[in-house]
Amino acid sequence: MDQKKLAIIATKGSLDWAYPPFILASTAAALGYEVQVFFTFYGLQLLKKKLALEVTPLGNPGMPMPLGMDKWFPVLGLALPGMQALITAMMKQKMKSKGVASIEELRSMCLEADVKLIACQMTVDLFDMPTSEFIEGIEYAGATTFFEFAGDSDICLYI
Amino acid sequence: MANFDQELDATGLNCPLPILRAKKTLSSMGSGQVLHVIATDPGSVKDFDAFAKQTGNTLLESKEEGGKFHFLIKKS
């Protein structure tokens, strides 16, 4: 059986958007896929040693709010200082209570399963991000490297 | 429940953890050995079926009992 390939571009740096790339990459690896994830722009946040990912209801009418908070806090209320941290804490608590893995856990499963995590060198330079802030075991490369793998992948996702 | 060689308690865990843990446990087992997985995630019923089809391992049994899902997977 030929090994299938999954290529993902991860471009978002919020807690909610951190899940799809790591869930899909780790699951595909468990199914025997060879997987590469290319992290660019805000997606680079997902490769930091110290993850400080947050989730915000601001400008996101689709986010379910607990306890009817959306009625108590109309849009402007959601912009109050501390609101994003509060919502993030509630979301993390909810995820834990439902047995949803943490991003750290899924990420280490990806590394364990030899998923190749690639940081976009151009974005790292653009934002002057010190590579010491990133986890070990990742690579730094550009779009050409991505195409080398994505070009003959079976599934290619932009997240 | 038929005989099994190893058991994995994945209760309380949500997608994709039951599959990931099962894969990890299977990789430490020998060919022909049987893994018993217990899960509470309703999505795992279809997922373990799909997992078996895609990895070549055999899903010997899949059933619900008292709100828990039981799977017997034979390693290829």
gemmi code that builds the backbone of each chain (N, CA, C; Angstrom):
import gemmi

chains = {
    "A": [
        ("MET", (0.854, -1.205, 0.000), (0.000, 0.000, 0.000), (0.887, 1.252, 0.000)),
        ("ASP", (0.696, 2.086, -1.003), (1.464, 3.330, -1.080), (1.093, 4.246, 0.075)),
        ("GLN", (2.084, 4.897, 0.664), (1.773, 5.796, 1.769), (1.146, 7.077, 1.236)),
        ("LYS", (-0.007, 7.413, 1.780), (-0.677, 8.628, 1.341), (-0.035, 9.848, 1.979)),
        ("LYS", (-0.237, 11.000, 1.354), (0.382, 12.221, 1.865), (-0.652, 13.305, 2.117)),
        ("LEU", (-0.514, 13.984, 3.254), (-1.382, 15.111, 3.598), (-0.517, 16.344, 3.786)),
        ("ALA", (-0.856, 17.407, 3.074), (-0.140, 18.674, 3.222), (-1.111, 19.725, 3.739)),
        ("ILE", (-0.695, 20.458, 4.780), (-1.569, 21.480, 5.369), (-0.814, 22.800, 5.464)),
        ("ILE", (-1.504, 23.898, 5.157), (-0.960, 25.217, 5.448), (-1.767, 25.777, 6.612)),
        ("ALA", (-1.091, 26.115, 7.701), (-1.771, 26.663, 8.883), (-1.458, 28.148, 8.967)),
        ("THR", (-2.517, 28.961, 8.913), (-2.298, 30.411, 8.839), (-2.910, 31.197, 9.992)),
        ("LYS", (-3.595, 30.494, 10.912), (-4.304, 31.219, 11.969), (-3.664, 31.015, 13.335)),
        ("GLY", (-3.731, 32.043, 14.146), (-3.049, 31.968, 15.435), (-3.951, 32.074, 16.645)),
        ("SER", (-5.211, 31.668, 16.501), (-6.089, 31.711, 17.667), (-6.320, 30.294, 18.194)),
        ("LEU", (-6.820, 30.197, 19.421), (-7.011, 28.885, 20.056), (-7.932, 27.983, 19.252)),
        ("ASP", (-9.066, 28.552, 18.807), (-10.025, 27.725, 18.059), (-9.454, 27.241, 16.722)),
        ("TRP", (-8.699, 28.114, 16.057), (-8.144, 27.739, 14.763), (-6.848, 26.942, 14.876)),
        ("ALA", (-6.398, 26.733, 16.095), (-5.210, 25.905, 16.277), (-5.575, 24.428, 16.193)),
        ("TYR", (-6.848, 24.122, 16.449), (-7.269, 22.720, 16.482), (-7.251, 22.008, 15.128)),
        ("PRO", (-7.886, 22.596, 14.081), (-7.961, 21.821, 12.837), (-6.619, 21.278, 12.322)),
        ("PRO", (-5.566, 22.111, 12.221), (-4.333, 21.521, 11.685), (-3.763, 20.385, 12.535)),
        ("PHE", (-3.791, 20.553, 13.858), (-3.191, 19.524, 14.710), (-4.065, 18.268, 14.812)),
        ("ILE", (-5.386, 18.442, 14.816), (-6.269, 17.265, 14.851), (-6.110, 16.468, 13.557)),
        ("LEU", (-6.156, 17.176, 12.427), (-6.084, 16.475, 11.147), (-4.707, 15.852, 10.933)),
        ("ALA", (-3.661, 16.582, 11.319), (-2.305, 16.058, 11.121), (-2.066, 14.820, 11.980)),
        ("SER", (-2.470, 14.877, 13.258), (-2.213, 13.734, 14.139), (-3.054, 12.529, 13.741)),
        ("THR", (-4.312, 12.779, 13.331), (-5.166, 11.665, 12.920), (-4.641, 11.025, 11.641)),
        ("ALA", (-4.253, 11.860, 10.685), (-3.725, 11.325, 9.431), (-2.470, 10.490, 9.698)),
        ("ALA", (-1.627, 10.975, 10.600), (-0.413, 10.224, 10.930), (-0.785, 8.868, 11.522)),
        ("ALA", (-1.846, 8.861, 12.361), (-2.287, 7.603, 12.967), (-2.829, 6.646, 11.910)),
        ("LEU", (-3.310, 7.192, 10.805), (-3.842, 6.360, 9.728), (-2.755, 5.963, 8.737)),
        ("GLY", (-1.532, 6.371, 9.037), (-0.426, 5.964, 8.188), (-0.032, 6.949, 7.102)),
        ("TYR", (-0.595, 8.153, 7.142), (-0.222, 9.175, 6.163), (1.148, 9.756, 6.502)),
        ("GLU", (1.833, 10.210, 5.487), (3.005, 11.053, 5.707), (2.455, 12.481, 5.710)),
        ("VAL", (2.770, 13.255, 6.755), (2.142, 14.568, 6.909), (3.168, 15.684, 7.058)),
        ("GLN", (2.909, 16.773, 6.356), (3.696, 17.983, 6.557), (2.739, 19.151, 6.785)),
        ("VAL", (3.064, 19.989, 7.776), (2.271, 21.193, 8.024), (3.195, 22.397, 7.883)),
        ("PHE", (2.772, 23.314, 7.040), (3.541, 24.524, 6.775), (2.877, 25.677, 7.527)),
        ("PHE", (3.577, 26.256, 8.493), (3.010, 27.324, 9.326), (3.483, 28.673, 8.821)),
        ("THR", (2.516, 29.514, 8.477), (2.891, 30.821, 7.948), (2.041, 31.920, 8.580)),
        ("PHE", (2.518, 33.122, 8.527), (1.882, 34.269, 9.168), (1.432, 33.932, 10.603)),
        ("TYR", (0.168, 34.153, 10.942), (-0.233, 33.985, 12.350), (-0.161, 32.530, 12.801)),
        ("GLY", (-0.127, 31.627, 11.840), (-0.006, 30.206, 12.169), (1.278, 29.910, 12.927)),
        ("LEU", (2.274, 30.781, 12.776), (3.544, 30.568, 13.492), (3.373, 30.554, 15.001)),
        ("GLN", (2.319, 31.212, 15.479), (2.058, 31.214, 16.928), (1.905, 29.784, 17.462)),
        ("LEU", (1.466, 28.887, 16.589), (1.204, 27.506, 17.017), (2.488, 26.724, 17.254)),
        ("LEU", (3.610, 27.302, 16.867), (4.891, 26.599, 17.027), (5.696, 27.124, 18.209)),
        ("LYS", (5.134, 28.093, 18.929), (5.862, 28.668, 20.068), (5.950, 27.666, 21.207)),
        ("LYS", (7.080, 27.686, 21.899), (7.240, 26.825, 23.078), (6.142, 27.136, 24.081)),
        ("LYS", (5.990, 28.434, 24.329), (4.996, 28.867, 25.298), (3.778, 29.363, 24.516)),
        ("LEU", (2.770, 28.519, 24.442), (1.594, 28.881, 23.671), (0.738, 29.870, 24.455)),
        ("ALA", (0.390, 30.973, 23.819), (-0.488, 31.946, 24.478), (-1.669, 32.198, 23.554)),
        ("LEU", (-2.327, 31.105, 23.140), (-3.404, 31.221, 22.168), (-4.697, 31.643, 22.851)),
        ("GLU", (-5.405, 32.552, 22.213), (-6.658, 33.013, 22.791), (-7.786, 32.872, 21.782)),
        ("VAL", (-8.982, 32.987, 22.305), (-10.149, 32.912, 21.457), (-10.967, 34.167, 21.756)),
        ("THR", (-11.585, 34.734, 20.719), (-12.352, 35.947, 20.968), (-13.727, 35.883, 20.324)),
        ("PRO", (-14.738, 36.336, 21.041), (-16.078, 36.382, 20.449), (-16.261, 37.644, 19.609)),
        ("LEU", (-15.330, 38.566, 19.730), (-15.443, 39.835, 18.998), (-15.430, 39.579, 17.497)),
        ("GLY", (-16.452, 40.037, 16.825), (-16.504, 39.857, 15.378), (-16.740, 38.417, 14.993)),
        ("ASN", (-17.182, 37.597, 15.941), (-17.435, 36.190, 15.649), (-18.831, 35.815, 16.143)),
        ("PRO", (-19.855, 36.140, 15.331), (-21.231, 35.893, 15.763), (-21.535, 34.409, 15.889)),
        ("GLY", (-20.658, 33.560, 15.364), (-20.911, 32.122, 15.409), (-20.503, 31.475, 16.713)),
        ("MET", (-19.780, 32.217, 17.574), (-19.299, 31.574, 18.778), (-20.405, 31.433, 19.824)),
        ("PRO", (-20.675, 30.204, 20.254), (-21.702, 30.013, 21.273), (-21.207, 30.589, 22.590)),
        ("MET", (-22.048, 31.388, 23.230), (-21.641, 31.991, 24.496), (-22.408, 31.355, 25.645)),
        ("PRO", (-21.711, 30.985, 26.700), (-22.378, 30.331, 27.828), (-23.242, 31.310, 28.610)),
        ("LEU", (-24.214, 30.789, 29.314), (-25.048, 31.554, 30.253), (-25.720, 32.765, 29.627)),
        ("GLY", (-26.020, 32.697, 28.353), (-26.666, 33.815, 27.685), (-25.845, 35.086, 27.732)),
        ("MET", (-24.515, 34.899, 27.787), (-23.652, 36.069, 27.920), (-23.763, 37.038, 26.752)),
        ("ASP", (-24.149, 36.483, 25.601), (-24.258, 37.356, 24.441), (-25.372, 38.379, 24.630)),
        ("LYS", (-26.352, 38.021, 25.506), (-27.426, 38.977, 25.752), (-26.996, 39.996, 26.799)),
        ("TRP", (-26.229, 39.526, 27.782), (-25.754, 40.437, 28.826), (-24.661, 41.363, 28.311)),
        ("PHE", (-23.870, 40.837, 27.415), (-22.757, 41.631, 26.883), (-22.923, 41.825, 25.397)),
        ("PRO", (-23.617, 42.851, 24.974), (-23.676, 43.115, 23.539), (-22.272, 43.444, 23.032)),
        ("VAL", (-22.152, 43.524, 21.718), (-20.840, 43.585, 21.077), (-19.823, 44.482, 21.782)),
        ("LEU", (-20.232, 45.679, 22.156), (-19.252, 46.577, 22.784), (-18.735, 46.022, 24.109)),
        ("GLY", (-19.619, 45.311, 24.822), (-19.200, 44.709, 26.086), (-18.094, 43.688, 25.893)),
        ("LEU", (-18.140, 43.034, 24.746), (-17.129, 42.018, 24.464), (-15.759, 42.638, 24.233)),
        ("ALA", (-15.733, 43.937, 23.996), (-14.461, 44.624, 23.764), (-13.844, 45.102, 25.072)),
        ("LEU", (-14.534, 44.879, 26.191), (-13.995, 45.328, 27.481), (-12.665, 44.651, 27.786)),
        ("PRO", (-11.769, 45.365, 28.478), (-10.488, 44.754, 28.840), (-10.730, 43.501, 29.696)),
        ("GLY", (-9.989, 42.469, 29.419), (-10.105, 41.251, 30.215), (-11.134, 40.271, 29.685)),
        ("MET", (-12.001, 40.742, 28.775), (-13.062, 39.871, 28.284), (-12.506, 38.706, 27.466)),
        ("GLN", (-11.499, 38.993, 26.658), (-10.919, 37.934, 25.825), (-10.269, 36.854, 26.690)),
        ("ALA", (-9.569, 37.290, 27.748), (-8.927, 36.332, 28.655), (-9.980, 35.482, 29.359)),
        ("LEU", (-11.077, 36.126, 29.726), (-12.157, 35.421, 30.418), (-12.776, 34.353, 29.515)),
        ("ILE", (-13.097, 34.763, 28.290), (-13.704, 33.828, 27.343), (-12.733, 32.686, 27.030)),
        ("THR", (-11.450, 33.017, 26.897), (-10.443, 31.984, 26.631), (-10.393, 30.972, 27.771)),
        ("ALA", (-10.409, 31.480, 29.012), (-10.365, 30.589, 30.175), (-11.591, 29.687, 30.206)),
        ("MET", (-12.757, 30.273, 29.875), (-13.990, 29.476, 29.869), (-13.937, 28.398, 28.792)),
        ("MET", (-13.418, 28.774, 27.636), (-13.321, 27.824, 26.524), (-12.390, 26.669, 26.887)),
        ("LYS", (-11.251, 26.987, 27.520), (-10.293, 25.939, 27.898), (-10.909, 25.003, 28.931)),
        ("GLN", (-11.648, 25.586, 29.870), (-12.312, 24.791, 30.906), (-13.316, 23.826, 30.279)),
        ("LYS", (-14.072, 24.377, 29.328), (-15.088, 23.585, 28.630), (-14.430, 22.426, 27.874)),
        ("MET", (-13.343, 22.728, 27.185), (-12.652, 21.697, 26.405), (-12.140, 20.592, 27.312)),
        ("LYS", (-11.606, 20.986, 28.462), (-11.071, 20.014, 29.398), (-12.186, 19.106, 29.916)),
        ("SER", (-13.328, 19.717, 30.237), (-14.430, 18.942, 30.802), (-15.026, 17.976, 29.780)),
        ("LYS", (-14.839, 18.282, 28.493), (-15.388, 17.414, 27.448), (-14.364, 16.418, 26.925)),
        ("GLY", (-13.198, 16.375, 27.551), (-12.180, 15.417, 27.119), (-11.545, 15.753, 25.794)),
        ("VAL", (-11.540, 17.050, 25.456), (-10.876, 17.480, 24.223), (-9.394, 17.716, 24.543)),
        ("ALA", (-8.542, 17.223, 23.685), (-7.104, 17.345, 23.930), (-6.669, 18.799, 23.919)),
        ("SER", (-5.586, 19.095, 24.649), (-5.031, 20.446, 24.570), (-4.173, 20.536, 23.305)),
        ("ILE", (-3.917, 21.765, 22.871), (-3.088, 21.951, 21.681), (-1.688, 21.378, 21.912)),
        ("GLU", (-1.155, 21.591, 23.120), (0.176, 21.065, 23.445), (0.210, 19.551, 23.257)),
        ("GLU", (-0.869, 18.899, 23.738), (-0.936, 17.443, 23.657), (-0.986, 16.969, 22.201)),
        ("LEU", (-1.843, 17.602, 21.407), (-1.964, 17.210, 20.001), (-0.668, 17.489, 19.244)),
        ("ARG", (-0.038, 18.592, 19.598), (1.207, 18.957, 18.921), (2.299, 17.939, 19.226)),
        ("SER", (2.399, 17.525, 20.501), (3.450, 16.555, 20.802), (3.142, 15.193, 20.177)),
        ("MET", (1.841, 14.897, 20.006), (1.492, 13.654, 19.310), (1.926, 13.721, 17.848)),
        ("CYS", (1.793, 14.887, 17.261), (2.221, 15.067, 15.872), (3.729, 14.834, 15.762)),
        ("LEU", (4.480, 15.429, 16.674), (5.933, 15.286, 16.635), (6.332, 13.826, 16.839)),
        ("GLU", (5.635, 13.186, 17.779), (5.901, 11.778, 18.065), (5.665, 10.914, 16.830)),
        ("ALA", (4.656, 11.294, 16.045), (4.278, 10.509, 14.871), (5.038, 10.962, 13.622)),
        ("ASP", (6.092, 11.748, 13.828), (6.934, 12.203, 12.714), (6.222, 13.099, 11.715)),
        ("VAL", (5.215, 13.829, 12.166), (4.618, 14.853, 11.307), (5.670, 15.954, 11.174)),
        ("LYS", (5.926, 16.370, 9.941), (6.945, 17.398, 9.751), (6.306, 18.774, 9.899)),
        ("LEU", (6.799, 19.560, 10.842), (6.282, 20.906, 11.075), (7.286, 21.904, 10.512)),
        ("ILE", (6.814, 22.719, 9.590), (7.721, 23.638, 8.910), (7.284, 25.086, 9.138)),
        ("ALA", (8.200, 25.896, 9.645), (7.917, 27.314, 9.845), (8.326, 28.084, 8.601)),
        ("CYS", (7.474, 29.003, 8.192), (7.760, 29.826, 7.016), (8.868, 30.824, 7.368)),
        ("GLN", (10.012, 30.650, 6.750), (11.174, 31.481, 7.057), (10.893, 32.967, 6.797)),
        ("MET", (10.164, 33.238, 5.711), (9.882, 34.631, 5.358), (9.086, 35.321, 6.459)),
        ("THR", (8.066, 34.641, 7.001), (7.244, 35.265, 8.038), (8.019, 35.418, 9.338)),
        ("VAL", (8.865, 34.445, 9.635), (9.700, 34.520, 10.834), (10.555, 35.792, 10.757)),
        ("ASP", (11.125, 36.042, 9.579), (11.940, 37.237, 9.376), (11.090, 38.508, 9.412)),
        ("LEU", (9.931, 38.425, 8.754), (9.045, 39.585, 8.673), (8.656, 40.100, 10.054)),
        ("PHE", (8.316, 39.178, 10.950), (7.879, 39.576, 12.286), (9.022, 39.600, 13.305)),
        ("ASP", (10.242, 39.430, 12.832), (11.417, 39.397, 13.730), (11.196, 38.437, 14.902)),
        ("MET", (10.745, 37.258, 14.592), (10.472, 36.291, 15.662), (11.743, 35.513, 15.985)),
        ("PRO", (12.184, 35.567, 17.253), (13.396, 34.822, 17.605), (13.140, 33.315, 17.553)),
        ("THR", (13.999, 32.580, 16.845), (13.751, 31.135, 16.696), (13.864, 30.402, 18.033)),
        ("SER", (14.472, 31.062, 19.017), (14.565, 30.423, 20.337), (13.188, 30.280, 20.983)),
        ("GLU", (12.216, 31.034, 20.480), (10.860, 30.944, 21.047), (10.081, 29.755, 20.499)),
        ("PHE", (10.625, 29.147, 19.427), (9.913, 28.025, 18.815), (10.352, 26.684, 19.396)),
        ("ILE", (9.463, 25.703, 19.291), (9.788, 24.366, 19.802), (10.915, 23.739, 18.979)),
        ("GLU", (11.543, 22.724, 19.565), (12.601, 21.993, 18.870), (11.973, 21.056, 17.845)),
        ("GLY", (12.767, 20.667, 16.901), (12.321, 19.629, 15.964), (11.510, 20.130, 14.794)),
        ("ILE", (11.507, 21.465, 14.573), (10.796, 21.969, 13.402), (11.818, 22.410, 12.355)),
        ("GLU", (11.328, 22.641, 11.149), (12.215, 23.093, 10.076), (11.821, 24.496, 9.649)),
        ("TYR", (12.745, 25.177, 9.011), (12.476, 26.514, 8.486), (12.693, 26.460, 6.980)),
        ("ALA", (11.673, 26.855, 6.235), (11.805, 26.795, 4.786), (10.781, 27.701, 4.127)),
        ("GLY", (10.798, 27.716, 2.816), (9.920, 28.603, 2.073), (8.881, 27.858, 1.257)),
        ("ALA", (8.152, 28.627, 0.463), (7.038, 28.086, -0.309), (7.483, 26.967, -1.257)),
        ("THR", (8.680, 27.083, -1.778), (9.151, 26.066, -2.728), (9.217, 24.692, -2.068)),
        ("THR", (9.694, 24.700, -0.818), (9.773, 23.444, -0.071), (8.381, 22.865, 0.142)),
        ("PHE", (7.428, 23.767, 0.406), (6.050, 23.300, 0.586), (5.548, 22.614, -0.680)),
        ("PHE", (5.800, 23.252, -1.824), (5.293, 22.687, -3.079), (5.926, 21.347, -3.410)),
        ("GLU", (7.151, 21.172, -2.985), (7.818, 19.911, -3.273), (7.016, 18.749, -2.679)),
        ("PHE", (6.490, 18.988, -1.481), (5.703, 17.937, -0.827), (4.242, 17.995, -1.272)),
        ("ALA", (3.672, 19.214, -1.280), (2.249, 19.380, -1.610), (1.952, 18.945, -3.043)),
        ("GLY", (2.933, 19.126, -3.900), (2.756, 18.810, -5.316), (2.364, 17.373, -5.572)),
        ("ASP", (2.875, 16.473, -4.756), (2.412, 15.097, -4.952), (1.709, 14.552, -3.704)),
        ("SER", (0.992, 15.467, -3.022), (0.188, 15.019, -1.880), (-1.169, 14.535, -2.375)),
        ("ASP", (-1.828, 13.717, -1.556), (-3.170, 13.235, -1.899), (-4.234, 14.210, -1.423)),
        ("ILE", (-3.934, 14.873, -0.290), (-4.856, 15.857, 0.273), (-4.039, 17.090, 0.624)),
        ("CYS", (-4.571, 18.250, 0.256), (-3.861, 19.484, 0.560), (-4.863, 20.506, 1.105)),
        ("LEU", (-4.623, 20.987, 2.324), (-5.586, 21.868, 2.980), (-4.976, 23.204, 3.366)),
        ("TYR", (-5.779, 24.240, 3.222), (-5.393, 25.577, 3.653), (-6.273, 25.930, 4.843)),
        ("ILE", (-5.655, 26.060, 6.008), (-6.442, 26.298, 7.218), (-6.044, 27.615, 7.868)),
    ],
    "B": [
        ("MET", (-17.979, -10.532, 25.909), (-16.876, -9.972, 25.102), (-15.793, -11.029, 24.911)),
        ("ALA", (-15.388, -11.195, 23.703), (-14.369, -12.205, 23.375), (-13.031, -11.889, 24.054)),
        ("ASN", (-12.100, -12.778, 23.888), (-10.784, -12.578, 24.493), (-10.028, -11.425, 23.841)),
        ("PHE", (-9.191, -10.796, 24.645), (-8.340, -9.742, 24.083), (-7.006, -9.751, 24.811)),
        ("ASP", (-6.012, -9.141, 24.184), (-4.662, -9.152, 24.759), (-4.383, -7.898, 25.572)),
        ("GLN", (-4.946, -6.778, 25.124), (-4.723, -5.521, 25.842), (-6.007, -4.725, 25.885)),
        ("GLU", (-6.108, -3.877, 26.901), (-7.302, -3.049, 27.020), (-6.898, -1.585, 27.077)),
        ("LEU", (-7.696, -0.750, 26.422), (-7.445, 0.691, 26.440), (-8.703, 1.404, 26.905)),
        ("ASP", (-8.588, 2.109, 28.009), (-9.729, 2.861, 28.518), (-9.668, 4.282, 27.949)),
        ("ALA", (-10.531, 4.566, 26.996), (-10.554, 5.896, 26.377), (-11.835, 6.628, 26.765)),
        ("THR", (-12.412, 6.254, 27.906), (-13.659, 6.908, 28.304), (-13.388, 8.362, 28.696)),
        ("GLY", (-14.333, 9.225, 28.361), (-14.199, 10.639, 28.684), (-13.360, 11.411, 27.679)),
        ("LEU", (-12.730, 10.705, 26.753), (-11.890, 11.389, 25.764), (-12.690, 11.667, 24.496)),
        ("ASN", (-12.348, 12.775, 23.866), (-13.055, 13.160, 22.650), (-12.143, 13.068, 21.431)),
        ("CYS", (-12.759, 13.118, 20.266), (-12.051, 13.036, 18.986), (-10.880, 14.008, 18.962)),
        ("PRO", (-9.708, 13.673, 18.480), (-9.333, 12.354, 17.931), (-8.597, 11.465, 18.927)),
        ("LEU", (-8.686, 11.782, 20.219), (-7.871, 11.064, 21.198), (-8.085, 9.540, 21.248)),
        ("PRO", (-9.351, 9.043, 21.216), (-9.489, 7.580, 21.268), (-8.726, 6.867, 20.140)),
        ("ILE", (-8.809, 7.441, 18.933), (-8.115, 6.837, 17.788), (-6.594, 6.933, 17.969)),
        ("LEU", (-6.136, 8.089, 18.407), (-4.686, 8.284, 18.566), (-4.119, 7.344, 19.630)),
        ("ARG", (-4.851, 7.214, 20.737), (-4.387, 6.316, 21.808), (-4.418, 4.873, 21.330)),
        ("ALA", (-5.464, 4.515, 20.573), (-5.578, 3.147, 20.070), (-4.424, 2.830, 19.130)),
        ("LYS", (-4.120, 3.767, 18.262), (-3.021, 3.591, 17.314), (-1.707, 3.369, 18.066)),
        ("LYS", (-1.516, 4.170, 19.115), (-0.293, 4.084, 19.900), (-0.190, 2.721, 20.596)),
        ("THR", (-1.305, 2.295, 21.178), (-1.294, 1.002, 21.870), (-1.067, -0.131, 20.877)),
        ("LEU", (-1.730, -0.053, 19.721), (-1.576, -1.103, 18.706), (-0.131, -1.225, 18.236)),
        ("SER", (0.547, -0.080, 18.157), (1.915, -0.141, 17.638), (2.853, -0.870, 18.593)),
        ("SER", (2.434, -1.018, 19.859), (3.276, -1.754, 20.802), (2.864, -3.221, 20.876)),
        ("MET", (1.845, -3.596, 20.087), (1.341, -4.974, 20.134), (1.824, -5.781, 18.930)),
        ("GLY", (1.697, -7.093, 19.050), (2.139, -7.958, 17.971), (1.025, -8.246, 16.976)),
        ("SER", (1.422, -8.675, 15.802), (0.458, -9.011, 14.757), (-0.466, -10.132, 15.239)),
        ("GLY", (-1.778, -9.945, 15.015), (-2.749, -10.967, 15.415), (-3.313, -10.758, 16.808)),
        ("GLN", (-2.674, -9.873, 17.578), (-3.173, -9.604, 18.928), (-4.418, -8.706, 18.864)),
        ("VAL", (-5.214, -8.786, 19.905), (-6.493, -8.060, 19.910), (-6.513, -6.982, 21.001)),
        ("LEU", (-6.927, -5.799, 20.589), (-7.036, -4.671, 21.518), (-8.512, -4.389, 21.815)),
        ("HIS", (-8.815, -4.241, 23.080), (-10.172, -3.887, 23.494), (-10.187, -2.410, 23.880)),
        ("VAL", (-10.961, -1.618, 23.173), (-11.045, -0.190, 23.472), (-12.417, 0.129, 24.049)),
        ("ILE", (-12.421, 0.896, 25.133), (-13.687, 1.356, 25.708), (-13.718, 2.868, 25.546)),
        ("ALA", (-14.794, 3.375, 24.949), (-14.895, 4.813, 24.708), (-16.294, 5.323, 25.045)),
        ("THR", (-16.406, 6.620, 25.240), (-17.723, 7.213, 25.473), (-18.085, 8.218, 24.380)),
        ("ASP", (-17.139, 8.496, 23.498), (-17.382, 9.435, 22.399), (-18.238, 8.744, 21.333)),
        ("PRO", (-19.481, 9.230, 21.119), (-20.364, 8.557, 20.139), (-19.774, 8.565, 18.728)),
        ("GLY", (-18.938, 9.549, 18.443), (-18.311, 9.627, 17.118), (-17.329, 8.498, 16.883)),
        ("SER", (-16.901, 7.856, 17.959), (-15.879, 6.819, 17.809), (-16.426, 5.569, 17.114)),
        ("VAL", (-17.764, 5.403, 17.090), (-18.343, 4.228, 16.430), (-17.975, 4.224, 14.951)),
        ("LYS", (-18.230, 5.341, 14.295), (-17.880, 5.429, 12.870), (-16.379, 5.541, 12.693)),
        ("ASP", (-15.737, 6.251, 13.635), (-14.297, 6.478, 13.502), (-13.482, 5.184, 13.578)),
        ("PHE", (-13.847, 4.289, 14.481), (-13.076, 3.047, 14.584), (-13.304, 2.163, 13.365)),
        ("ASP", (-14.506, 2.241, 12.806), (-14.783, 1.512, 11.573), (-13.881, 2.045, 10.455)),
        ("ALA", (-13.838, 3.369, 10.344), (-13.020, 4.003, 9.307), (-11.537, 3.775, 9.566)),
        ("PHE", (-11.160, 3.774, 10.830), (-9.767, 3.538, 11.205), (-9.325, 2.148, 10.740)),
        ("ALA", (-10.178, 1.162, 11.015), (-9.849, -0.211, 10.634), (-9.722, -0.328, 9.112)),
        ("LYS", (-10.658, 0.270, 8.394), (-10.623, 0.186, 6.923), (-9.358, 0.814, 6.359)),
        ("GLN", (-8.925, 1.910, 6.972), (-7.782, 2.628, 6.405), (-6.433, 2.091, 6.854)),
        ("THR", (-6.413, 1.374, 7.970), (-5.122, 0.888, 8.467), (-4.931, -0.603, 8.229)),
        ("GLY", (-5.986, -1.291, 7.769), (-5.853, -2.714, 7.492), (-6.008, -3.591, 8.725)),
        ("ASN", (-6.196, -2.990, 9.894), (-6.484, -3.782, 11.092), (-7.955, -4.206, 11.024)),
        ("THR", (-8.304, -5.278, 11.706), (-9.677, -5.782, 11.618), (-10.492, -5.390, 12.836)),
        ("LEU", (-11.644, -4.794, 12.570), (-12.562, -4.471, 13.658), (-13.443, -5.701, 13.876)),
        ("LEU", (-13.120, -6.470, 14.906), (-13.834, -7.728, 15.147), (-15.221, -7.486, 15.714)),
        ("GLU", (-15.309, -6.472, 16.559), (-16.578, -6.224, 17.229), (-16.707, -4.750, 17.557)),
        ("SER", (-17.940, -4.247, 17.476), (-18.220, -2.860, 17.816), (-19.613, -2.830, 18.418)),
        ("LYS", (-19.690, -2.501, 19.703), (-21.028, -2.517, 20.306), (-21.148, -1.507, 21.446)),
        ("GLU", (-22.416, -1.185, 21.745), (-22.672, -0.280, 22.846), (-23.228, -1.067, 24.013)),
        ("GLU", (-22.767, -0.717, 25.198), (-23.249, -1.410, 26.390), (-23.285, -0.416, 27.531)),
        ("GLY", (-24.465, -0.127, 28.010), (-24.600, 0.780, 29.145), (-23.985, 2.152, 28.905)),
        ("GLY", (-24.207, 2.690, 27.708), (-23.701, 4.024, 27.416), (-22.228, 4.070, 27.051)),
        ("LYS", (-21.583, 2.910, 27.032), (-20.162, 2.880, 26.632), (-20.016, 2.102, 25.338)),
        ("PHE", (-19.015, 2.487, 24.565), (-18.779, 1.813, 23.298), (-17.559, 0.914, 23.432)),
        ("HIS", (-17.724, -0.309, 22.955), (-16.633, -1.280, 23.044), (-16.185, -1.685, 21.646)),
        ("PHE", (-14.889, -1.734, 21.462), (-14.341, -2.135, 20.168), (-13.272, -3.197, 20.367)),
        ("LEU", (-13.303, -4.197, 19.509), (-12.240, -5.197, 19.496), (-11.520, -5.070, 18.166)),
        ("ILE", (-10.245, -4.734, 18.248), (-9.470, -4.529, 17.028), (-8.322, -5.527, 16.979)),
        ("LYS", (-8.273, -6.269, 15.889), (-7.189, -7.242, 15.713), (-6.101, -6.614, 14.854)),
        ("LYS", (-4.903, -6.609, 15.403), (-3.796, -5.990, 14.658), (-3.414, -6.837, 13.451)),
        ("SER", (-3.221, -6.169, 12.327), (-2.901, -6.896, 11.091), (-1.476, -7.411, 11.123)),
    ],
}
model = gemmi.Model(1)
for chain_id, residues in chains.items():
    chain = gemmi.Chain(chain_id)
    for i, (resn, *xyz) in enumerate(residues, 1):
        res = gemmi.Residue()
        res.name, res.seqid = resn, gemmi.SeqId(i, " ")
        for name, pos in zip(("N", "CA", "C"), xyz):
            atom = gemmi.Atom()
            atom.name, atom.element = name, gemmi.Element(name[0])
            atom.pos, atom.b_iso = gemmi.Position(*pos), 0.0
            res.add_atom(atom)
        chain.add_residue(res)
    model.add_chain(chain)
structure = gemmi.Structure()
structure.add_model(model)
structure.setup_entities()
